Amino acid sequence: MTSPGLINWLTLGLLGLIWGASFMSTAVALQGAGPLSVSAIRLAIGALVLFAVARAMGHRLPPRSDRKLWLCIIGMGVFSNAVPFTLLGLAIQYVPSAFAGVTMAAVPLLVLPLAHFLVPGERMSWIKCAGFAIGFVGVFILIGGLSIFEAGGDTLPKLACIGAAFCYAIGSIITRLAPPAHPIAFSTGGLVIGALIMMPLALMFEGLPGAMPANAIAALLYLALLPTALATILLVRVIQSAGPSFMSLVNYQVPVWSVLFGVALLSEALPASFLLALGLILGGLALTQAAQKRLGRYPSA
């Protein structure tokens, strides 16, 4: 595994920017369509684009006879695409897009307890436990602390964001446990499954979208083409070139970009507790990643 060069650093920064802007783009897309429709259209366009790219690169979807692999692809389609996209769309109608972006910093922390029980060799050391505890305090502050036990307010949308982060964590575990497959073919299958799930649900509960404003159409195309399709290709390239440890650095960028976009372009007001929570979550993440490198679990970047 080679050390990351300038191209990898630039690609990593671009990925952080692309994913960080996706929460603001979701908020704008919701001005023209319901959350189920936004999720369905995003997945359908992304699946078509990535399918075309996969075919152009000579990759086909795995054979239907490989049931274990397809079970993992279905799991990815559900937990990494259909459910979290929908939960975030539902939540961003009521909470700032920046809040949704900050909650995504908790994904690698939520992976830890799942990996402890499901992934061989991924035990929770005391350093990992300390990092998880610090990050969990940050998440608790982020969703409102003790106020989450009060009725009403925006508790459910905030919990939906955490639920989306937990889905991404489950999707990560499924991907790690999946049989060997080319990442682009695997990801294409996940997008296809996600689209097949969401399209009938969107039609059933929201019907066909009406006339959409230009900014909502642009935001929807952005979600489909960049965070959903292009980002997958860039992700594969960075992991193959510099390794998963280097790729994990993007987790520090996404919440920061989401806050900057939400505040600067959508004029979202964020309380000081958001920044405190973000600091705790990223601090806990840094501690757990230090433990990973110390144990030699991932190749050094």
Secondary structure, DSSP 4 states (H G I P E B T S, - for coil): -PPP-HHHHHHHHHHHHHHHHHHHHHHHHTTTS-HHHHHHHHHHHHHHHHHHHHHHTT--PPPTT-HHHHHHHHHHIIIIIIHHHHHHHHHHTTS-HHHHHHHGGGHHHHHHHHHHHHSTT----HHHHHHHHHHHHHHHHHTTGGGGGSSSTTHHHHHHHHHHHHHHHHHHHHHHHSPS--HHHHHHHHHHHHHHHHHHHHHHHT-S-----HHHHHHHHHHIIIIIIIHHHHHHHHHHHH-HHHHTTHHHHHHHHHHHHHHHHH-----HHHHHHHHHHHHHHHHHHHHHHHHT-S---
